[in-house]
Amino acid sequence: MSCEKKFSWSDFVTRRDALAMSGRVAGGAVLLLLLDRLGGISRAIAETDQLIVRRVPRTGEPIPVIGLGTAGVFDVDGDAAKRAELTQVLQILINGGGKVVDTASTYGSSEPVLGDLLAQTGLRPKAFVATKLESYELTERGIRGCLERLHTKQIDLMQLHNVANPRQSLAPFRAWKDQGLCRYIGITSTYHNDYPAVEAVLRREKPDFLQIDYAIDNREAEKRILPACADLGVAVLTALPLGHGRLLQAVRGRPLPDWAREFDAYSWPQFFLKWVLGNPTITAVIPGTGNPKHMADNLGAGRGRLPDQKERERMAQFVASLS
C-alpha cells in the first residue's frame, strides 16, 4: 500500500497505548485503540480479543491468519527513521495478535533488519519467523547465515524459494529440521509457469508449508495447487494477497460496497484479505507493509466473520466488473 502522509507512532498512539504495547493491556485492546483512531473496524469486532487462527495440518499448531511480508519494505539497511517505523509495524502485528513474519536471504537487507528489530524489541519469542533460501544456497553455510542474520537459534519455517525443478529434493531441509535448526520446512513460488514443478515437489516431498501467490484477481493456484495442499495436509501462506498493489489501484477513489459490512470488512484491504481467507485451505496471508497504519488495518481482516463461498463469488464478480 502507498500513503501520501508518513504516519508516526504518535499520530495514533497515546501514552495509554504505549502502556498497552508494554503488555499491560491485552492485544485485542491494543487493536481497538488503534482502529478507533483509524476508522477501520467496528468496536464490536475490535473487542474480540483474538485474531482468527488456523491450525498447521501436520501438528495442530495455531497460526493467526494475518501475518506480514518483508520483501522490499524491510530493505532499509541503516535508515534509522524507517527502522523506527518498521519497529512500530512489528509491535502492532504482535501486540494485535499476529505472529507470522516472512522474509528471505535474497530480500536485500530485509532479513538482518528483521532480526535486529525482533532482538531489540524482545519480540522474537512471540513471532513465527519464516525465511527462504534459493536452491544454490542449500548448504550448512546457507542456513547458518540465516540464523546469524535473524539472531535466532531456530527458524520457525525454512523454505526453498522459487521452486522450478520438478525433481527438487528437500533432503537438506529435513536434515536441518532433524538438527533442530528449523521447526517446519516449505517451498515457495510466485511464477505460474513453475506451478507444474511446484505440484510435483509438493506431492513427492510433502513439505509442511507452501507459500504461493493468490488474490481475488489471481486465482491460478485454485486449479491444482491449493487442492493438492488440501489433499496432502500442507499449510498455505499466501504471498501478494493484495495483488501486488493492482487491486488497491483499481478501487482507488471508490467507496466500499455497503454489503461488505455483512462479513465485517471496513476497508478495501480487509475486503481483499477476507476474500483470500474465505478459502479454508489458506492458513495465513502475509501482505507486505512498512506502514503502521496499514498493518493495523490489515489486522482487522482477521477479526469478525469471513465471507462464505456465495459471498466470495459476489466479491469476485464485483472486482471483475471494475476492469
NUKOLLUM-749487 format. One record per residue (C-alpha): x, y, z; residue in three letters. Coordinates in steps of 0.5 Angstrom, whole numbers, plus 500, padded with zeros to 3 digits. Example, Ala and Ser with C-alpha at 12.3 -4.5 7.8 and 13.67 -1.06 7.14 Angstrom:
2
525491516ALA/527498514SER/
This chain:
323
500500500MET/502507499SER/500513503CYS/502521502GLU/503522509LYS/508519513LYS/505517520PHE/509517526SER/507513532TRP/505519536SER/500520530ASP/495515533PHE/498512540VAL/498516546THR/501514553ARG/496509555ARG/497506548ASP/505505550ALA/503502556LEU/499497552ALA/505496548MET/509494554SER/504488556GLY/499492561ARG/493492556VAL/491485552ALA/493485545GLY/486486543GLY/485492547ALA/491495543VAL/488494536LEU/482497539LEU/485503541LEU/489504534LEU/483502530LEU/478507534ASP/483512531ARG/484510524LEU/476508523GLY/478501520GLY/474497524ILE/467497529SER/468497536ARG/464490537ALA/469487532ILE/475490535ALA/473488542GLU/474481540THR/481479544ASP/484474539GLN/485474531LEU/482468528ILE/487463528VAL/488456523ARG/492450525ARG/498447522VAL/495441519PRO/502437521ARG/502439528THR/496443530GLY/500449532GLU/495455532PRO/497460527ILE/494467527PRO/491469520VAL/494476519ILE/502476518GLY/507481515LEU/511480509GLY/518484509THR/520484501ALA/522491499GLY/519494505VAL/524492510PHE/530493506ASP/532499509VAL/539498512ASP/542504516GLY/536508515ASP/534510523ALA/527513521ALA/525507517LYS/527502522ARG/523506528ALA/517506523GLU/518498522LEU/519497529THR/512500530GLN/509495525VAL/512489528LEU/509492535GLN/503493532ILE/503486529LEU/505482535ILE/501486540ASN/495486536GLY/495478536GLY/499476530GLY/506473529LYS/508470522VAL/513475519VAL/516472512ASP/523474510THR/529471505ALA/536471504SER/535475498THR/531481500TYR/537486501GLY/538488508SER/531485510SER/533479514GLU/538482518PRO/534489519VAL/528484522LEU/533480526GLY/536487529ASP/529489531LEU/526483534LEU/532482538ALA/532490540GLN/524490542THR/525483545GLY/519480541LEU/523474538ARG/520469542PRO/513472540LYS/514472533ALA/513466528PHE/519467523VAL/519464516ALA/525465511THR/528463505LYS/534460501LEU/535459494GLU/537453491SER/544455490TYR/544456498GLU/543450501LEU/549449505THR/551449512GLU/554456511ARG/547458508GLY/542456514ILE/548459519ARG/548465515GLY/540466516CYS/541464524LEU/546469525GLU/542475521ARG/536473525LEU/539473531HIS/536466533THR/538459535LYS/532456531GLN/528459525ILE/520457525ASP/520456518LEU/525455513MET/523455506GLN/526453499LEU/525460495HIS/522460488ASN/522452486VAL/523451479ALA/526444478ASN/520438479PRO/526434482ARG/528438487GLN/530435494SER/528437500LEU/533433504ALA/538439506PRO/531442510PHE/530435513ARG/537435516ALA/536442519TRP/530440522LYS/533434525ASP/538438528GLN/533443531GLY/535449526LEU/528450524CYS/521447526ARG/518447519TYR/520446512ILE/517449506GLY/517451499ILE/515458495THR/513460488SER/510466485THR/511464478TYR/505461474HIS/510457469ASN/513454475ASP/507451478TYR/507444475PRO/514444478ALA/511446485VAL/506441485GLU/511435483ALA/515437489VAL/509438494LEU/506431492ARG/513428492ARG/517431498GLU/510433502LYS/513440506PRO/510442512ASP/508449508PHE/507452502LEU/508460500GLN/504462494ILE/501468490ASP/494468491TYR/489474491ALA/482476488ILE/484477481ASP/490472481ASN/486465482ARG/491460478GLU/493457485ALA/486454486GLU/486450480LYS/491445482ARG/496448488ILE/491449493LEU/487443492PRO/494439493ALA/495442499CYS/489441502ALA/490433500ASP/497433503LEU/495437509GLY/500442507VAL/499449511ALA/499455506VAL/502462506LEU/499467501THR/504472498ALA/501478494LEU/494478497PRO/493485495LEU/495483488GLY/502487488HIS/498493489GLY/494492483ARG/487491487LEU/488498491LEU/490502485GLN/483499482ALA/479501487VAL/482508489ARG/477513490GLY/471508490ARG/467507496PRO/467500499LEU/460497498PRO/455497504ASP/455489503TRP/462489505ALA/460490512ARG/456484512GLU/462480513PHE/466485517ASP/470489512ALA/471496513TYR/477498508SER/479495502TRP/485492504PRO/480488509GLN/476486503PHE/481483499PHE/484480505LEU/478477508LYS/477474501TRP/483470501VAL/482468508LEU/475465506GLY/478460503ASN/479455508PRO/486452505THR/489458507ILE/493458513THR/495466513ALA/496472509VAL/503476509ILE/501482506PRO/508487506GLY/508494509THR/512498512GLY/507503515ASN/504502522PRO/497505520LYS/497500514HIS/499494519MET/493496524ALA/488496518ASP/491489516ASN/490486522LEU/482488522GLY/481483517ALA/483477522GLY/477479526ARG/470478525GLY/466474520ARG/470471514LEU/466471507PRO/462465505ASP/463462498GLN/457465496LYS/459472498GLU/466471496ARG/463470489GLU/460476489ARG/466480491MET/470477485ALA/464479481GLN/465486483PHE/472486482VAL/472483475ALA/467489474SER/472494475LEU/476492469SER/
